[in-house]
C-alpha cells in the first residue's frame, strides 16, 4: 500500500459559534462553545487515514492534555503516531475559531510547539521520508523546516503535496521541487496578486504559478469549485457541490487528504479532484475539524446520491 507521510501542525480548536463576527469594540452573545482537535497537518493526516490510506504523522505536541487529545484522535483514525514528538518547551498549538451562522469562520492560531519543529527533527527522520511515497506539507510549522523536508523528499523523488497555508513568501526554487501546489483562492492571490472569483481568473492565476515553477497547480475555491492546471497542459475545472454549510473549518484539509488518497489509489487527476471535492463538501456539513472529516463509505454514498461516478469507487 502507498505510504503517506504528513509533516505538519497540531492545533486544538476552541470554537465560539456566533450569529456573526463582532465589529471592533463590540461584544455580542454567541450560541455555543466547542473544542475540537485540529491543525492543518493533523487534519490532513486524519482525512487521508479515514479514507483508508496508510498514514504516518510527524510533528510536535506539548506535554499537556491537548497533546494527549491530539495523539488519541490520530490513533482513532488509524494514523501512525510513532513519530509525533512530545515537547515540554511550550504548549500544544491552539486555534481560536469564530464560527458564524453562515458557516464562515475566522481563525487566530497560537502555534506553540509547532514552531519548535526544527530542520534537525526532519533530518533525524530522513529514513522515514525515504520509506514513504507521498509527503504532505503545510505552513503552520517553520518555513526552514518545510524547506528541509522538501529537499529530502525531492532527493528521493517522492511525490510532494504542498498546501501553502497560511500563505508566506516561498522561494521559487522550492516551488519547482513540489509535485502538487494546492492553495485556496486567498492564498493563490497572495502568491500571484490575482483576485480569484471564477474559473477564468483561477486559470490566469494557475498559469502564473506554473511560470513561477509549479508543476501541478490546484486552486480550491470553496463552493465555486476547484481548478487544475499543469505543465503538461492538463486542465480541469470541477464545480462546487451545493450543500447545507454548517462549518467550513478543515474543508481545505479534507480536500488535500482526499487528493493524496486518490493519488495513492492511482486515480487520474480528474477523478482525484472530484473525490477530493466531494470529501471537502461533505466535511462542511458537520461541526469541527477532525470530527467533520468523512470515511470512504460516507464519501461514496455522498457521491452516489449526487450521481458523481468514479469508476474505481
VOGU-3710 file (C-alpha; in Angstrom, 3 decimals, decimal comma):
1> xxxxxxxxxx> 0,000/0,000/0,000  1,175/3,540/-0,781  2,601/5,213/2,336  1,671/8,824/3,093  3,737/10,948/5,468  2,247/14,194/6,763  4,725/16,656/8,274  2,939/19,491/9,988  0,952/21,038/12,769  -1,419/20,255/15,595
11> xxxxxxxxxx> -3,969/22,777/16,876  -6,668/22,428/19,486  -9,582/24,388/18,028  -11,602/26,409/20,550  -14,762/27,295/18,660  -17,223/30,073/19,506  -20,379/29,758/17,428  -21,966/33,166/16,891  -24,624/34,820/14,698  -21,849/36,950/13,174
21> xxxxxxxxxx> -18,345/38,134/13,977  -18,336/41,160/16,310  -17,331/44,556/14,994  -14,401/46,417/16,512  -15,136/47,219/20,154  -18,388/45,250/20,103  -19,451/42,430/22,416  -22,131/40,032/21,231  -23,722/36,930/22,723  -22,726/33,693/20,990
31> xxxxxxxxxx> -24,608/30,434/20,614  -22,163/27,867/21,978  -18,575/26,866/22,704  -16,893/23,665/21,490  -13,435/22,136/21,496  -12,106/20,041/18,580  -8,779/18,523/17,612  -7,383/20,282/14,551  -4,283/21,751/12,934  -3,689/21,595/9,196
41> xxxxxxxxxx> -1,144/18,788/9,346  -3,109/16,629/11,751  -6,354/17,280/9,850  -4,811/16,197/6,553  -3,396/13,055/8,148  -6,800/12,150/9,599  -8,571/12,969/6,324  -6,365/10,582/4,336  -6,442/7,867/7,008  -10,244/7,888/7,336
51> xxxxxxxxxx> -10,466/7,194/3,615  -8,221/4,163/4,014  -4,679/5,437/3,414  -1,599/4,218/5,253  -0,639/7,463/7,038  2,152/8,486/9,401  2,319/11,883/11,119  5,495/13,773/12,035  5,056/16,844/14,215  5,170/18,199/17,762
61> xxxxxxxxxx> 2,663/18,474/20,597  3,120/19,761/24,120  3,221/17,587/27,214  -0,326/18,629/28,096  -3,893/17,385/27,847  -4,329/18,974/24,404  -1,343/16,999/23,164  -2,790/13,769/24,552  -6,121/14,507/22,848  -4,343/15,061/19,524
71> xxxxxxxxxx> -2,477/11,773/19,686  -5,639/9,899/20,661  -7,572/11,460/17,796  -4,935/10,419/15,266  -4,777/6,895/16,647  -8,550/6,515/16,486  -8,439/7,475/12,784  -5,707/4,914/12,099  -2,745/7,296/11,823  0,677/6,057/12,938
81> xxxxxxxxxx> 1,732/8,409/15,785  5,153/6,864/16,461  6,856/9,995/15,111  4,757/12,571/16,971  7,225/14,299/19,320  6,197/15,489/22,784  7,995/18,705/23,741  7,608/20,413/27,126  9,194/23,679/25,931  5,785/25,133/25,059
91> xxxxxxxxxx> 2,113/24,189/24,851  0,277/22,345/22,105  -0,908/24,767/19,411  -4,294/26,412/19,882  -6,689/27,882/17,330  -9,390/30,365/18,327  -12,248/29,989/15,847  -15,179/32,366/15,426  -17,837/30,436/13,522  -20,695/32,478/12,051
101> xxxxxxxxxx> -24,211/31,205/11,313  -23,440/31,218/7,581  -20,674/28,662/8,164  -17,829/31,095/7,517  -15,016/31,223/10,041  -12,228/33,475/11,274  -9,276/31,828/12,965  -6,415/33,036/15,150  -3,713/30,476/15,871  -1,171/30,330/18,688
111> xxxxxxxxxx> 1,373/27,887/17,241  3,032/26,740/20,474  5,413/23,813/19,930  4,519/23,624/16,244  7,123/26,354/15,750  9,698/24,200/17,549  9,631/21,502/14,870  13,158/22,068/13,604  15,077/21,072/10,477  17,092/18,755/12,723
121> xxxxxxxxxx> 13,878/16,861/13,553  13,348/16,295/9,831  16,951/15,294/9,168  16,798/12,852/12,067  13,820/11,206/10,351  15,246/11,140/6,827  14,759/7,371/6,655  11,034/7,835/7,324  10,800/10,173/4,323  12,795/7,728/2,213
131> xxxxxxxxxx> 10,385/4,898/3,085  7,270/6,987/2,320  5,695/7,562/-1,107  3,714/10,800/-0,718  4,834/13,682/1,529  2,260/16,306/2,572  3,380/19,710/3,896  1,788/22,992/5,023  2,987/26,238/6,658  1,917/26,071/10,315
141> xxxxxxxxxx> 5,484/24,967/11,095  8,726/26,939/10,465  9,486/27,641/6,813  13,057/26,367/7,104  11,664/23,059/8,387  9,377/22,832/5,355  12,319/23,583/3,064  14,368/20,807/4,679  11,517/18,326/4,221  11,114/19,332/0,571
151> xxxxxxxxxx> 14,848/18,955/-0,063  14,978/15,460/1,427  11,756/14,303/-0,252  12,956/15,684/-3,582  16,279/13,890/-3,200  14,391/10,591/-3,016  11,987/11,521/-5,873  8,915/11,454/-3,642  5,531/12,901/-4,583  5,337/16,179/-2,634
161> xxxxxxxxxx> 1,983/17,832/-1,918  2,363/21,372/-0,608  -0,594/23,260/0,851  0,781/26,804/1,426  -1,397/27,755/4,375  -1,128/30,181/5,995  0,447/31,892/2,999  4,079/33,007/3,194  6,706/34,116/0,692  8,194/30,952/-0,821
171> xxxxxxxxxx> 11,499/30,643/-2,652  10,651/29,680/-6,247  13,413/27,069/-6,219  11,313/25,109/-3,747  8,144/25,522/-5,795  9,999/23,729/-8,608  10,601/20,726/-6,340  6,950/20,383/-5,295  4,784/17,901/-7,196  1,378/19,430/-6,348
181> xxxxxxxxxx> 0,860/23,007/-5,149  -2,609/23,355/-3,556  -3,557/26,872/-2,374  -7,074/28,172/-1,849  -8,218/31,298/-3,683  -6,945/33,650/-0,954  -3,526/32,011/-0,765  -3,261/31,916/-4,563  -3,946/35,664/-4,645  -1,163/36,203/-2,106
191> xxxxxxxxxx> 1,235/34,446/-4,484  0,005/35,928/-7,762  -1,768/39,196/-6,937  -4,801/37,994/-8,889  -8,331/38,128/-7,459  -9,776/34,650/-7,971  -13,547/34,656/-8,271  -14,257/32,101/-11,012  -12,736/29,583/-13,414  -11,320/32,233/-15,727
201> xxxxxxxxxx> -9,448/34,146/-13,017  -8,263/30,861/-11,497  -6,810/29,884/-14,876  -4,834/33,134/-15,070  -3,505/32,654/-11,531  -2,646/28,997/-12,134  -0,744/29,888/-15,305  1,253/32,450/-13,343  2,035/29,848/-10,676  3,323/27,493/-13,372
211> xxxxxxxxxx> 5,630/30,249/-14,618  6,885/30,565/-11,035  7,949/26,921/-11,163  4,961/24,849/-10,045  4,433/21,537/-11,864  0,789/20,879/-10,949  -1,380/23,643/-9,515  -4,706/23,015/-7,794  -6,641/26,127/-6,711  -9,548/25,400/-4,388
221> xxxxxxxxxx> -12,344/27,988/-4,351  -14,840/26,667/-1,800  -18,361/26,498/-3,190  -17,112/27,890/-6,521  -15,231/24,669/-7,243  -11,638/23,715/-7,945  -9,317/24,461/-10,863  -6,357/22,321/-12,002  -3,590/23,173/-14,463  -0,183/21,587/-15,007
231> xxxxxxxxxx> 2,918/21,930/-17,160  1,625/19,163/-19,459  -1,410/21,342/-20,319  -3,836/19,152/-18,395  -6,695/21,414/-17,383  -9,768/20,589/-15,309  -12,469/22,529/-13,545  -14,777/20,804/-11,065  -17,909/22,663/-9,987  -18,619/23,165/-6,300
241> xxxxxxxxxx> -21,275/20,923/-4,751  -24,300/22,634/-3,233  -24,670/21,570/0,411  -26,044/22,937/3,669  -22,946/24,600/5,143  -22,520/24,186/8,897  -18,787/24,756/9,406  -16,071/25,315/6,786  -13,209/24,556/9,195  -10,884/21,877/7,717
251> xxxxxxxxxx> -12,618/21,788/4,322  -9,302/22,507/2,612  -7,640/19,815/4,700  -10,348/17,326/3,734  -9,577/18,159/0,108  -5,807/17,719/0,477  -6,121/14,435/2,377  -8,590/13,036/-0,139  -6,489/14,193/-3,097  -3,481/12,362/-1,630
261> xxxxxxxxxx> -5,628/9,277/-1,087  -6,736/9,414/-4,724  -3,157/9,650/-5,943  -2,282/6,692/-3,755  -5,107/4,708/-5,369  -3,725/5,564/-8,826  -6,754/7,638/-9,819  -6,228/10,101/-12,650  -6,112/13,790/-11,830  -9,720/14,463/-12,747
271> xxxxxxxxxx> -11,034/11,701/-10,505  -8,707/12,787/-7,676  -10,199/16,265/-7,947  -13,788/15,006/-7,931  -13,185/12,705/-4,975  -11,437/15,464/-3,019  -14,132/17,991/-3,930  -16,827/15,639/-2,628  -14,910/14,915/0,563  -14,489/18,633/1,256
281> xxxxxxxxxx> -18,164/19,358/0,511  -19,285/16,616/2,879  -16,987/17,910/5,628  -18,611/21,376/5,702  -21,982/19,843/6,573  -20,593/18,933/10,011  -19,132/20,769/13,007  -15,483/20,689/13,932  -12,196/19,982/12,184  -11,254/16,322/12,572
291> xxxxxxxxxx> -14,764/15,173/13,596  -16,090/16,517/10,272  -13,700/14,506/8,103  -15,553/11,671/6,356  -14,862/7,970/5,949  -14,690/6,436/2,474  -18,116/4,771/2,689  -19,644/8,162/3,535  -17,947/9,817/0,567  -19,087/7,003/-1,725
301> xxxxxxxxxx> -22,711/7,425/-0,616  -22,469/11,206/-0,917  -21,148/10,896/-4,471  -23,672/8,221/-5,453  -26,550/10,350/-4,168  -25,352/13,164/-6,414  -24,591/10,860/-9,359  -20,872/11,658/-9,272  -19,394/8,500/-10,721  -15,768/7,437/-10,399
311> xxx> -15,146/4,011/-11,880  -12,944/2,755/-9,039  -15,289/3,964/-6,306
//
